[in-house]
Amino acid sequence: MNSGLVVSVLIGGLGIGGAVGYMAGAATKKPGMSATAGSTDNTAWFSFDGKTYDTAALPTSLQSTLYQAELESFNQKQAVVREFAVRLALAKDQQKLTTLDKLPPLEELLPPPAVTDEEAKQFFEANKDRVPPGTTFEQLSGRIKEILGNERRAQAFNSTLEKLQSEGKFKMIAAEPASPIVNIPTEKFPAQGNLKSTHTFVEISDYLCPHCQQMAPQIKDLTTKMGDKIKFVQINFSLRPTLLSGAIIEGSFCAQQQSVEGFWKYHDAAFSKPWGTFADAYDVSKVKPIAEAAGLDGAKFDACMASKEPKEWAEKTRELVNGLGVTGTPTFYLDNKRINLRNPAELETLIKSQIAG
């Protein structure tokens, strides 16, 4: 398990698995957003005052909201079908298959592996600095074992599904909803990779978002593997702009003011470890260590953070992202279409298949 999620999982009860993302509050479209949209699904939704409104006539943010609703429904249905396929395969392998309507439950076919006290203790010790002071192993032992057991069962489930797919025994046929096409002004944001590529990958993330922290190493690896084929653009979007999350995002603006290289060093440093939580107050003193780790000019960084520019930039970015209908992080786009990512491990495969097609 990614250690950046420890506090959220053990203390806050954040579920692991399913769709990747950490939700923000309700997004509100602001005037002046720089985005337009169209969709391959041009459903006629309603008529008003004698005029019919189809998908293409709706604002970008509403198109994205509709897409998200359709996608959530599709993902839920797909998860049900995938589980049924795994149950069918396991029941057949274990000679427990009688009829389809009497398949044993997944818990019987794939019981959670046992977790020893020693394994739970090792996990606790490795992440001791991430739990509240004074919390003992005994207090969390049961929860740790439950989490590790469920994680192992999920890994076994995914391995079984991947085996079925690789052997050609299982293939999803139903097409997922089409993502609205948006127009993101990427020239306003830092980029790396092949800046002349016809393919642009956009990540919208928050440095304190646990799922963003989980994805950071994979994105870093992806830029190394595919940097000659794709332009990678980073859009920093604070889910809590008045708290520490906002301060760290504003720090990234000040890093970019020094140089693009400075931004990417700050970006890597900000994701190198958790520098706080979403509950932490806005505090520039907690941002300075990130700038120091990135090797930025301290005096210039302090002057920038003391100016009004970082907040103005963060607000404009927030208006843009809200206008796209984004309400959670991380959110990914490839060539102006949102990527439906259910499992972090799928990202590289999805990108390769889309640019190849």
N, C-alpha and C positions, 0 to 999 in steps of 0.2 A: 504493500500500500504506500502511496505517496505520502511522505511524512508531513507535507504541508497541509494535509487534510486532518491531521490527528486531532487538533483542538475541536474543529467543527464536528467531527464524527463522534469523538468520545464524550464531548461535553454538550454540543449543540444538537446532536442527533441528525446531522445532515446525511441524507441517503447517498450511497455510492452506487453508481450503475445507471443504466438508462441513458437518456439523452444528455449530452455534455453541455453544461452551462450553469451559470450562477445568475439568478434573476435580480434585476434592479426593481425600483419602484415603477409605477405606471409611467410610461413615457408620454410626453405631451408634445405635439408638433408645434414648433415655433415658427414665426414668420422669417423669411429670408433664407430658408434652407436651400442648399444647392444640390438638389437631386431630382431626377425624374424617373418614371418607371413605366414599364409595359409588362405584360404577362402573356405567356403562351395560352393561359386559360382565360378566355374573355367572356366569362359568364355574365349574363344579364341579371342583375340583382334586384332592382326595384325601379319603379317609375315614380316621378314626383313632378307635379305641375305639367304633366303632358310630356316630360322628357324621360327617356329610359337611361339608367345608369348601369353600365357594365364595368367589368374589372378595370379596363384601361382608362375609364373616366374617373376613377377614384384616386385619392392622394396616395403617394408612395407609402406613407406610414400605414394607411388602412389596407393597402394591397399586401403589405408585409404581415400585418396582423391576421388577415384572412389566410394567407399562406401558412403562417405558424399554426393556426387552428387546424387547418387541413392536415398539416404535417404531423401534429401531435396525435391526431386521430389515426393517421396512417401508421405511425410508429407503434402505437398501442396495438393495432390489429396485427402488424408484422411480428411484434413480440409474442403475441398469442400463437400465431402460426409457427414461429420458430420453436417455441417451447413444445408445441405438439409434435413437431418433426423430431426433436431430440428425444422426447418421451417414446415415440414410436420406435426409433432406432435402438434405444436402450432396452425397451421391453422385448424387442426381437432378439437382441444379443443375450439378454438374461433369460430367454425362454419364458417370458411372462406375457407374451402377446396372445390374446384370445380374440377379442373383437375391438374395433376402434373405439367404441363407446365405453369400454371397460379397461382402458389403459391405466396402469398404476400411476399414482401421483408422482411428481418429480422428486419430492422429498424421499420417497421410497426407492426410486430408481437411482437417485444421485444424492445420497445422504451427505451432510457436511462432514468433511474429514476432521478427525480428532485433533485438537490443539493441546499440546502439553503445557504444563505450568512453566517449564523452562523456556519454551517458545514465546509464551505470553510475557514472561519476565524480560526476555531479550528485547521484545518490541517496546515494552514500557521504558526500559533503560535507554534505548536508542532515541526515544522521543520525550524523555523526561523534561527537557527544557521547554516543551511545547504545551504542557498541561499546567493548570493553575497551581501556584505555590501551595505546598502542604498536602496535595493530593497524593494518596498512597497507592501502591500497586494493588493492595487488597480491595480498595474501593473500585478499581477499574478492571480487575482481573476477569470477571465474568463478561463484561462488555467487550474487552479485548479479544477473548476467546471466540465470542459470537461473531465479531467482525472478521477476524482472521479465518474462521471456519466458513463464513458466507463468501469471503473473497476466494477461497480455494475452490468452493463449489462453483462459483461463477467462472473461474478459470477452467474447471473441468467441463462445464457446460459449453463454454466458447470453443474449447478444444474439440469436443464432440461435434459441434456444429461445423467448425472449419473442416474437420475430417469428412463429414458428409458432403460438404460443398466441393472439396478437392477431389473426392471420388466420383463426383457427378451424380450423387444420389439425391441431392437436395438443391433446388434453385428457386428463388423467389421470382414469380412471374409478374405479379401485380406491379404496375408502374407507380412510383411515388409522385405526389403533387409537383407541378412545375413551379420553380422559384420565380418570383417577379424579377425582371431585369431592371437594375438601378443604374444610376450614373453617379459614381463616387469621384469627386475631384481629387484624385490621388496626388496630383502635383503639389498639393498643400502639405503633404505629410512625408516624413523620412522614408527612404526606400533603399534597398540593397539588392544584390543579385544582378541579373541582366536587365539594366535599366531601359534597354531598347527592345525587350521582349514583347511579343504580341499577347503574352499571357501575364496577367497581373493577379497576384494573390494578396488579399487584404485581411489582416487580423485586427479585430477590435477587442481590446482587452483592458483589464484593470490590474495593476500590480499586486493588489491585496486579494484578488479573487482566487480562491483555492483551486478552482478548475483551470484557471489561466496559469497558475504556478505549476500545476500538474502537466500542462501541455507545453510549457516553455522549452524543456529539453528536446522534445520532438520537433518543435518548430525550428530550433537551432540546428538540429541534425538535418532537417529538410532543406534549410537554406544552404547547407554545405553540399548536400547531394544534388540539389536541383538549381543551384544558384546560376548556372549557365543557361538555364532554360526559362526561368521565371523571374519576374520582377516582384519582390516582396515589399509590401507597404505596411507600415505600422500606424494604427490609429489608437491613441490612448484615450479611454473613455472612463471617467470616474463614476462609479456607482454610488459613491457617497462624497459628493464634491465639497461639502463643508467640513469634512473630517480629514483624517490622515490620508485617506485614499486620494482626496483632491490635492493635498499638498505634494504627494509623490508624483502625481500626474503633472502638476505645474512645474515640478523640478525637471521633468523630461523636456518641457518646452525650453527651460533655461539651458539645459544641456545642449539642445539643438542649436540654440543661439550662438554657442561657442563653435560648434562644427557638427557636421553629420556624423563624423567618426565619434565625437564626444557623446552624441545621442545614443549610438548603438552600444557604447561602453556603459553608459548610464543604464540603458535598457537591460543589458545582461546583468549588471550589478543589482538592479532592482528585483530581478527574478532569481538571483543567486541564493536567496534565503528569504523567509518571511520577515519583513521589517516592522510588522505590527498587524493589527486586525481591523476589520471594518468598524469596530466600536471605538477605536482610538481617536482622540481629539486631533484637530488640525494643529500640527506642530512642526515648524520648519527645522527645528533642531534635530528632529528625527530623520529629516531628509538629507541633511548635510553629510552624514556618513556614507550615503549612497553616492553623492557627488565626489566625495573623497576617494571612494573605492574605484570610481571611474576615472580618476586622475584629472578632474576638471580644475579650472582656475577658481579657487575659493572666493576671491574678492569679487570677480565678475559674477559668479553664481549667486552670491549673497545680494549683490546689487539688483540682479534680475528678479530674484524672489521678492525683493522689497518693492518692486515696481508693480503697476497695475496690469502690465502686459500678460503675465501668465494666466491670471484669472479671466481676462478678456478672451484670450485664446481658448482656454478650457470651456468657456461658455459657448463660443462659436462652434467648437467641436461637438459639444453636447447637443446644440440645436441641429447640427447636421446628422448626427447619429440617431437622435430621436426622430428626425424626419424620415430616416430610412426604416423606421419601425423596429429598431433594435432595442430590446428591453433586458438583455442579459449578456454576460460575457463568459467565455470567449465566443465571438461570432466571426465566422470566416466567409469570405467571398472569393470566388475565382471567376475572373472575367465578368464581373458585375452580377453574378448569380450566387445566392447564398448556398453554402454547402451544408447539407444535412448530415451531421456527424453524430452517430450513436455511440461509437467507441473510438477513443483517441488513436488506437492502433490502425484504424481504417484510413486516416487522413492521407498518408502517402499514396496508398493504392487508389483512393478516390481521385486525387489530383492527377496521377499518371493516366488513369483511364479517361479522364475528361479532356486532358490536353492531347491525348492520342486520338480521341474521337473527333 
